[in-house]
Amino acid sequence: MSKQSGGQERGSPSAEFPPRATGTPLAADQPSLGDDHLRQGSDQPQNGARRRLGRSIARVFSRPVHYAALLAGALPVLAFGSLNLEFLAWFGLVPGLLLMRAAPTWREAAVRGWWFGAGYLLMALYWLTPNLGPALLLVVIVLGAPWAGVGAAAWFLLRGKADAASGTGRTSAVRRLPGPPGPRPRQALAALIVIPSCWVVIDWIRSWQGIGGPWAVFGASQWQHPVVLALAAIGGVWLVSFVLVAANTGIVIALTAARFSGRTLGAAGALLAVAAGFAAFSLTAAEHSVAPAGHVTLALVQPGLENGPQRRLAEEVRLTTSGPAADLVVWAESSVGYNLYADHGILHGLQRLSSSIRTRLLVSQDAVSPTGAKSKVAAVIGPGGIEETYTKTRLVPFGEYIPFRSALGWLSSISRAAPQNMITGNGARVLHAVLPNGRRLNFGILICFESSFPDMSRVDASRGAQVLIYQTSDSTFQGSWAPEQHASLAAVRAAETGRPAVQAALTGDSAAFDARGRLLAWASTTDRGVLRVTLALPPSAVRTPFDRLGDYVPLFAIAVVTLAIASAIMTKGRSRRSADLD
């Protein structure tokens, strides 16, 4: 039988049917009939699709250029605290943009942009590793995806056509860097607007609470430079980010443009970006030349690391009573490790403390409801008890809640992510405290991560806050970049709103800034004690352009990106129609 079947022609019925009847396995080169043929026919495309997907993923992770893009994304993060190489923000994006424009296709440029974004976030958020563990990689991969838009924009706008200078013989003579031809003047002009807009849109989307929140917004890297921060008074941190990315884009154009006019345009764009801060500082000088409405002295209590709520409370009381008087004593987030609504003995002790020093206390407690739900609450305590409270609204992603818990709740089983979501408050709120001299202080109070949200501070300023106060506890992240980066955000919020801002941290960093964002006092994580600072209070009528106009820069950026996408789609459609006619 085997001889006969072996001698039959491939594909003949007699060669196939006997093995099917006797159960003999089919040879590899023998086709099948019936149900087996239909099953195998349906499996083959699926298996082929899986193999193609596997090969694509393997290619993505095997290309050295992708890891170069990852490192390029990490580079500009060095501009933030605590290294504070802030000058790097003005040109640190150049290597990444060059990698994106050099990609063979726009899709590959988008992939490089994605890797760049993942590298940026991984470097900026590495300090979350104790909370997230290996899940941090998943977070940065997902949140880094929008930078694919930066990669695509760089590819379309930072490289010209291969025949940009055809007939002149000058392409290689004027190109300064190896790689594809540089942009033409019209492309260069568009790049100076579109690429910064793409970055601003990404930062703005990240600022949504549901996404996780805006940490390491690029413009915040300039917190030590009040001249540059003057841009924040005009357009918020978004305008600072726009200007920084425009400067980087201008440098790339100056290095790669195909014509002298294009290189000149790039250099001019970079120089205008540098000069923008000086212009903004001059334009806002009148608002800051107004005589202050008064002064207030705050005592920021930083007890340092203490084991247990009882020892921490005792140290805070000791520090509060050991120094000269202040108008308001500010304790940090989680400074009271007891529920003041239930622990009446602790509350009465704080009332007596306020009465003895003749000053209100601004404290913070981790409150627990009868159902076991937790919340962060700031409370003004006077001789009569709790006078006003504020409940934290924007929570720390993964530390106090898990975004999209229904889908990502499993992270709590493999990391120290929040086992349950905390209860949130009802938004920004201005509190009031009667000072020892009888005056009333209106202040915006925000807790921890809320200092990274520009809109909350702006709401406080619009509601009459004379000073912004932030309470935080960064004890989990001691020894990382997080405490200094966190404290630096108060400088940005001060510049945006034209209000002095302070941060009281349980273990550091505590800081104080004037209405321009200029540093007045600082206590690092190695310090323990009381940071006393006197602040000039601006008149309530003084408002910055950002206070009045809000997030117009992100809205402008969204419009630019939308028009750029529409233009690209229309151009591609015309190209296809031309190709069909040819």
Secondary structure, DSSP 8 states (H G I E B T S, - for coil): -HHHHHHS-TT-HHHHHHHHHHT----TT----HHHHHHHHHHHHHHHHHHHHHHHHHHHHH-HHHHHHHHHHHGGGGGSTTTT-GGGGGTTTHHHHHHHHTSSSHHHHHHHHHHHHHHHHHHHSGGGHHHHTTHHHHHHHHHTGGGHHHHHHHHHHS---TTTTTTTT-HHHH--SSSS----HHHHHHHHHHHHHHHHHHHHHHTSTTTT---S-GGGGGTT-HHHHHHHHHHHHHHHHHHHHHHHHHHHHHHH-SSHHHHHHHHHHHHHHHHHHHHHHHHTHHHHSS--SEEEEEEEEE----SSHHHHHHHHHHHHHHS---SEEE--TT-B-S-TTT-HHHHHHHHHHHHHHTSEEEEEEEEE-TTS-EEEEEEEEETTEEEEEEE--S--BTTTB-TTHHHHTTHHHHSS--SS-----SS--EEEEE-TTS-EEEEEEEEGGGGG-HHHHHHHHHTT-SEEEEEE--GGGTTSSHHHHHHHHHHHHHHHHTS-EEEEESSS-EEEE-TT--EEEEE-TT--EEEEEEEEE--TT---HHHHH-SHHHHHHHHHHHHHHHHHHHHHHHHHHHHHH-
